[in-house]
Amino acid sequence: MWRKNNQRFRKTSGFLVPTSEPVISASHHAELKEPVYRIGIAVARLVMKFQGIRAVVEGTENIPADGAAVIAVNHTGYMDFIFAGVPAYLRGRRLVRFMTKKEIFSAPFPVGWVMRAMKHVPVDREAGHDAFEAAVQHCSDGHLVGIFPEGTISRSFDLKEFKTGAARIAQRSEVPLIPLVVWGSQRFWTKDLPKNLGRKHLPLWVRVGEPISTEGSPEEVTARLRDRMSEMLAEVRRDYAEEFGPFAGDEPWLPASIGGSAPTQERADLLDQAEKERRQAKQARKAEQAQAKAAKKMKEKKR
């Protein structure tokens, strides 16, 4: 179990940072002047404080204090974009523009409005060119761009196959490609499991790695990125269990690959496919309804 007087960590802005890491004394970045994002950060910190989250954050020094970078993040829960932004916040209060599915930007006020105001990047799963160009522009403007190479939440909590977007954006923009892993996010809110919000004092671990080489083809860089993030994830899982365990081993938030009762990757793939088919069917129904409505209006005009 977690020891309150653990000497391995020191408190920094409410987060646990290893005492072995250098103290980051970067001044606040000019990005923090953006009012909506600043308010969003304040709200997120209040939520995390209310929940009593014990968050360990490592490798903050690998986030550039200024200038652009692409940050690749594993995806296990709906709150990943909040947790993955913490290292940048500690690194001089920097902001991250996350690439996320376009449906969120169409959500009712204030969600969609906030996403646009915070300058996140909408991604169309069927046509990602515009999102790619928007991310490249953010890099040209000196921003940090966050991307989930798996595309969607991993139901197995192991790494899924990676898409090449992170590598292509980093190569096109000639900026660092930084691996970041989050572990414990799935215990709060994820697919197929009950929400576990409220003051639960659950632990979380975020680790930032050194930039990886972007030499080679996008496929080669993506394979290198996934290998490194797989290593980092295994290391974080081990450290998480040592600091916050022991765990029974059959928890639904633990991957089957390490003895948990989460779906195997094969089962997770089937669930993902079923979800995709439901989404496509829903989109087809909406398109048919819109077409029928348009035809009805046209018919009424001709009368």
KAJONOR-V444771 format. One record per pair of residues at least 24 apart in sequence whose ideal C-beta (glycine too) atoms are under 10 Angstrom apart, sorted by the first residue. I is the first residue (numbers start at 0). J is the second residue. If there is no record, write none. Layout:
i | j
I | J
I | J
//
This chain:
i | j
0 | 242
0 | 243
0 | 244
0 | 245
1 | 53
1 | 200
1 | 202
1 | 242
1 | 243
1 | 244
2 | 242
5 | 55
5 | 242
7 | 55
7 | 238
7 | 242
8 | 53
8 | 55
8 | 56
8 | 57
8 | 242
11 | 56
11 | 59
11 | 89
12 | 44
12 | 56
12 | 85
12 | 88
12 | 89
12 | 92
13 | 44
13 | 47
13 | 48
13 | 52
13 | 54
13 | 85
13 | 89
14 | 44
14 | 47
14 | 52
14 | 53
14 | 54
14 | 55
14 | 56
14 | 59
14 | 85
14 | 86
14 | 88
14 | 89
14 | 203
14 | 205
15 | 53
15 | 54
15 | 55
15 | 56
15 | 57
15 | 202
15 | 203
15 | 204
15 | 242
16 | 54
16 | 55
16 | 56
16 | 57
16 | 58
16 | 59
16 | 86
16 | 89
17 | 55
17 | 56
17 | 57
17 | 58
17 | 59
17 | 206
19 | 57
20 | 56
20 | 57
20 | 58
20 | 59
20 | 60
21 | 59
21 | 60
22 | 60
23 | 59
23 | 60
23 | 62
23 | 64
23 | 86
23 | 89
23 | 90
23 | 91
24 | 64
24 | 91
25 | 59
25 | 60
25 | 62
25 | 63
25 | 64
25 | 65
25 | 89
25 | 90
25 | 91
25 | 92
25 | 93
26 | 64
26 | 91
26 | 92
27 | 91
27 | 92
27 | 93
28 | 64
28 | 65
28 | 87
28 | 88
28 | 90
28 | 91
28 | 92
28 | 93
28 | 94
28 | 141
28 | 143
29 | 65
29 | 91
29 | 92
29 | 93
29 | 141
30 | 65
30 | 87
30 | 91
30 | 92
30 | 93
30 | 94
30 | 95
30 | 96
30 | 118
30 | 141
30 | 142
30 | 143
31 | 88
31 | 91
31 | 92
31 | 93
31 | 94
33 | 94
33 | 116
33 | 117
33 | 118
34 | 116
35 | 109
35 | 112
35 | 113
35 | 114
35 | 115
35 | 116
35 | 117
35 | 118
36 | 84
36 | 94
36 | 95
36 | 96
36 | 113
36 | 116
36 | 117
36 | 118
36 | 119
37 | 92
37 | 94
37 | 117
38 | 113
38 | 116
38 | 117
39 | 81
39 | 84
39 | 94
39 | 113
39 | 114
39 | 116
39 | 117
40 | 81
40 | 84
40 | 85
40 | 88
40 | 92
40 | 94
40 | 117
42 | 81
42 | 113
43 | 78
43 | 80
43 | 81
43 | 82
43 | 84
43 | 85
43 | 88
44 | 81
44 | 85
44 | 88
46 | 78
46 | 81
46 | 196
47 | 78
47 | 81
47 | 82
47 | 85
47 | 187
47 | 203
48 | 198
49 | 196
49 | 197
49 | 198
50 | 78
50 | 187
50 | 195
50 | 196
50 | 197
50 | 198
50 | 199
50 | 200
50 | 201
50 | 203
51 | 197
51 | 198
51 | 199
51 | 200
51 | 201
52 | 78
52 | 82
52 | 183
52 | 187
52 | 198
52 | 199
52 | 200
52 | 201
52 | 202
52 | 203
53 | 183
53 | 200
53 | 201
53 | 202
53 | 203
53 | 204
53 | 242
53 | 243
54 | 82
54 | 85
54 | 181
54 | 183
54 | 201
54 | 202
54 | 203
54 | 204
54 | 205
55 | 182
55 | 183
55 | 202
55 | 203
55 | 204
55 | 205
55 | 206
55 | 235
55 | 238
55 | 239
55 | 242
55 | 243
56 | 82
56 | 85
56 | 86
56 | 88
56 | 89
56 | 203
56 | 204
56 | 205
56 | 206
56 | 207
57 | 86
57 | 180
57 | 204
57 | 205
57 | 206
57 | 207
57 | 208
57 | 231
57 | 234
57 | 235
57 | 238
58 | 86
58 | 90
58 | 177
58 | 178
58 | 179
58 | 180
58 | 205
58 | 206
58 | 207
58 | 208
58 | 209
58 | 231
59 | 85
59 | 86
59 | 87
59 | 88
59 | 89
59 | 90
59 | 91
59 | 205
59 | 206
59 | 207
60 | 86
60 | 89
60 | 90
60 | 207
60 | 209
61 | 86
61 | 90
61 | 175
61 | 177
61 | 178
61 | 179
61 | 206
61 | 207
61 | 208
61 | 209
61 | 210
62 | 86
62 | 87
62 | 88
62 | 89
62 | 90
62 | 91
62 | 93
62 | 95
62 | 143
62 | 175
62 | 177
62 | 179
62 | 207
63 | 87
63 | 90
63 | 91
63 | 93
63 | 141
63 | 143
63 | 174
63 | 175
63 | 177
63 | 210
64 | 90
64 | 91
64 | 93
65 | 90
65 | 91
65 | 93
65 | 141
66 | 93
66 | 138
66 | 141
66 | 142
66 | 143
66 | 174
66 | 175
67 | 135
67 | 137
67 | 138
67 | 139
67 | 140
67 | 141
67 | 142
67 | 143
67 | 144
67 | 168
67 | 169
67 | 172
67 | 173
67 | 174
67 | 175
68 | 93
68 | 95
68 | 138
68 | 141
68 | 142
68 | 143
68 | 144
68 | 145
68 | 169
68 | 172
68 | 174
68 | 175
68 | 176
68 | 177
68 | 210
69 | 98
69 | 134
69 | 135
69 | 137
69 | 138
69 | 143
69 | 144
69 | 145
69 | 146
69 | 164
69 | 165
69 | 166
69 | 167
69 | 168
69 | 169
69 | 170
69 | 171
69 | 172
69 | 174
69 | 175
69 | 176
69 | 177
69 | 210
69 | 213
69 | 224
70 | 95
70 | 96
70 | 97
70 | 143
70 | 144
70 | 145
70 | 146
70 | 165
70 | 169
70 | 175
70 | 176
70 | 177
70 | 178
70 | 179
70 | 207
70 | 210
71 | 144
71 | 145
71 | 146
71 | 147
71 | 148
71 | 149
71 | 161
71 | 164
71 | 165
71 | 166
71 | 168
71 | 169
71 | 176
71 | 177
71 | 178
71 | 179
71 | 180
71 | 208
71 | 211
71 | 221
71 | 224
71 | 225
71 | 227
71 | 228
72 | 97
72 | 145
72 | 146
72 | 147
72 | 148
72 | 149
72 | 165
72 | 177
72 | 178
72 | 179
72 | 180
72 | 181
72 | 184
72 | 205
72 | 207
72 | 228
73 | 147
73 | 148
73 | 149
73 | 152
73 | 153
73 | 156
73 | 157
73 | 158
73 | 159
73 | 161
73 | 178
73 | 179
73 | 180
73 | 181
73 | 182
73 | 184
73 | 225
73 | 228
73 | 229
73 | 231
73 | 232
73 | 235
74 | 146
74 | 147
74 | 148
74 | 149
74 | 150
74 | 151
74 | 152
74 | 153
74 | 156
74 | 158
74 | 159
74 | 181
74 | 184
74 | 185
74 | 189
75 | 147
75 | 149
75 | 152
75 | 153
75 | 154
75 | 155
75 | 156
75 | 157
75 | 158
75 | 180
75 | 181
75 | 182
75 | 183
75 | 184
75 | 185
75 | 186
75 | 187
75 | 189
75 | 190
75 | 232
75 | 252
75 | 254
75 | 261
76 | 152
76 | 153
76 | 156
76 | 181
76 | 183
76 | 184
76 | 185
76 | 186
76 | 187
76 | 188
76 | 189
76 | 190
76 | 192
76 | 195
76 | 203
76 | 252
77 | 152
77 | 184
77 | 185
77 | 187
77 | 188
77 | 189
77 | 190
77 | 194
78 | 181
78 | 184
78 | 185
78 | 186
78 | 187
78 | 188
78 | 189
78 | 196
78 | 203
79 | 145
79 | 147
79 | 152
79 | 179
79 | 181
79 | 184
79 | 185
79 | 187
79 | 188
79 | 189
79 | 205
80 | 119
80 | 145
80 | 147
80 | 181
80 | 184
81 | 181
81 | 184
81 | 187
82 | 179
82 | 181
82 | 182
82 | 183
82 | 184
82 | 187
82 | 203
82 | 204
82 | 205
83 | 145
83 | 147
83 | 179
83 | 180
83 | 181
83 | 184
83 | 205
83 | 207
84 | 143
84 | 145
84 | 179
84 | 205
85 | 179
85 | 181
85 | 203
85 | 205
85 | 207
86 | 143
86 | 177
86 | 179
86 | 205
86 | 206
86 | 207
87 | 143
87 | 145
87 | 179
87 | 207
89 | 205
89 | 207
90 | 143
90 | 207
93 | 142
93 | 143
94 | 118
94 | 142
94 | 143
94 | 145
95 | 119
95 | 137
95 | 142
95 | 143
95 | 144
95 | 145
95 | 146
95 | 179
96 | 120
96 | 133
96 | 134
96 | 136
96 | 137
96 | 138
96 | 140
96 | 142
96 | 143
96 | 144
96 | 145
96 | 146
97 | 122
97 | 134
97 | 143
97 | 144
97 | 145
97 | 146
97 | 147
98 | 122
98 | 127
98 | 130
98 | 131
98 | 133
98 | 134
98 | 137
98 | 144
98 | 145
98 | 146
98 | 147
98 | 150
98 | 164
98 | 165
98 | 168
99 | 130
99 | 145
99 | 146
99 | 147
100 | 124
100 | 130
100 | 147
100 | 150
100 | 151
101 | 125
101 | 126
101 | 127
101 | 129
101 | 130
102 | 278
118 | 142
119 | 144
119 | 145
120 | 144
120 | 145
120 | 146
122 | 146
122 | 147
122 | 150
122 | 164
124 | 150
124 | 151
124 | 275
124 | 278
125 | 279
125 | 282
127 | 162
127 | 164
130 | 164
130 | 168
131 | 164
131 | 167
131 | 168
131 | 171
132 | 168
132 | 171
133 | 168
134 | 164
134 | 165
134 | 167
134 | 168
134 | 169
134 | 171
134 | 172
135 | 167
135 | 168
135 | 169
135 | 171
135 | 172
135 | 174
136 | 172
137 | 168
137 | 172
137 | 174
138 | 168
138 | 169
138 | 171
138 | 172
138 | 173
138 | 174
139 | 171
139 | 172
139 | 173
139 | 174
141 | 174
142 | 174
143 | 174
143 | 175
143 | 177
144 | 168
144 | 169
144 | 172
144 | 174
145 | 177
145 | 179
146 | 176
148 | 178
148 | 221
148 | 224
148 | 225
148 | 228
149 | 225
149 | 228
150 | 271
151 | 190
151 | 271
151 | 274
151 | 275
152 | 184
152 | 185
152 | 189
152 | 190
152 | 191
152 | 267
152 | 271
153 | 185
153 | 189
153 | 190
153 | 254
153 | 261
153 | 262
153 | 264
153 | 267
153 | 271
154 | 185
154 | 189
154 | 190
154 | 191
154 | 192
154 | 254
154 | 261
154 | 262
154 | 263
154 | 264
154 | 266
154 | 267
154 | 268
154 | 269
154 | 270
154 | 271
154 | 274
155 | 254
155 | 255
155 | 256
155 | 259
155 | 261
155 | 262
155 | 263
155 | 264
155 | 265
155 | 266
155 | 267
155 | 268
155 | 270
155 | 271
156 | 182
156 | 184
156 | 185
156 | 189
156 | 232
156 | 236
156 | 251
156 | 252
156 | 253
156 | 254
156 | 255
156 | 256
156 | 257
156 | 259
156 | 261
156 | 262
156 | 264
156 | 267
157 | 229
157 | 232
157 | 254
157 | 255
157 | 256
157 | 257
157 | 261
157 | 262
157 | 263
157 | 264
157 | 267
158 | 225
158 | 226
158 | 228
158 | 229
158 | 232
158 | 254
158 | 264
159 | 225
159 | 264
159 | 267
159 | 268
159 | 271
160 | 221
160 | 225
160 | 264
160 | 268
161 | 218
161 | 220
161 | 221
161 | 222
161 | 224
161 | 225
161 | 228
162 | 217
162 | 221
163 | 216
163 | 217
163 | 218
163 | 219
163 | 220
163 | 221
163 | 222
163 | 224
164 | 217
164 | 221
165 | 213
165 | 217
165 | 220
165 | 221
165 | 224
166 | 211
166 | 213
166 | 215
166 | 216
166 | 217
166 | 218
166 | 219
166 | 220
166 | 221
166 | 222
166 | 223
166 | 224
167 | 213
167 | 216
167 | 217
167 | 218
167 | 220
167 | 221
168 | 217
169 | 210
169 | 211
169 | 213
169 | 217
169 | 220
169 | 224
170 | 213
170 | 214
170 | 215
170 | 216
170 | 217
170 | 220
171 | 213
171 | 217
172 | 213
173 | 213
174 | 210
174 | 213
175 | 209
175 | 210
175 | 211
175 | 213
176 | 210
176 | 211
176 | 212
176 | 213
176 | 220
176 | 221
176 | 223
176 | 224
176 | 227
177 | 207
177 | 208
177 | 209
177 | 210
177 | 211
177 | 224
178 | 206
178 | 207
178 | 208
178 | 209
178 | 210
178 | 211
178 | 223
178 | 224
178 | 225
178 | 226
178 | 227
178 | 228
178 | 229
178 | 230
178 | 231
178 | 232
179 | 205
179 | 206
179 | 207
179 | 208
179 | 228
179 | 231
180 | 204
180 | 205
180 | 206
180 | 207
180 | 208
180 | 227
180 | 228
180 | 229
180 | 230
180 | 231
180 | 232
180 | 233
180 | 234
180 | 235
180 | 236
181 | 205
181 | 206
181 | 232
181 | 235
182 | 206
182 | 231
182 | 232
182 | 234
182 | 235
182 | 236
182 | 238
182 | 239
182 | 240
182 | 252
183 | 235
183 | 236
183 | 239
183 | 243
183 | 252
184 | 252
185 | 250
185 | 251
185 | 252
185 | 253
185 | 254
185 | 261
186 | 250
186 | 251
186 | 252
186 | 253
187 | 252
189 | 251
189 | 252
189 | 261
190 | 262
190 | 267
190 | 270
190 | 271
190 | 274
191 | 251
191 | 261
191 | 262
191 | 267
191 | 270
191 | 274
192 | 251
192 | 252
192 | 261
193 | 251
195 | 252
201 | 243
201 | 252
202 | 239
202 | 242
202 | 243
202 | 244
203 | 239
203 | 243
204 | 234
204 | 235
204 | 236
204 | 238
204 | 239
204 | 242
204 | 243
205 | 235
206 | 231
206 | 232
206 | 234
206 | 235
206 | 238
206 | 239
207 | 231
208 | 234
233 | 257
//
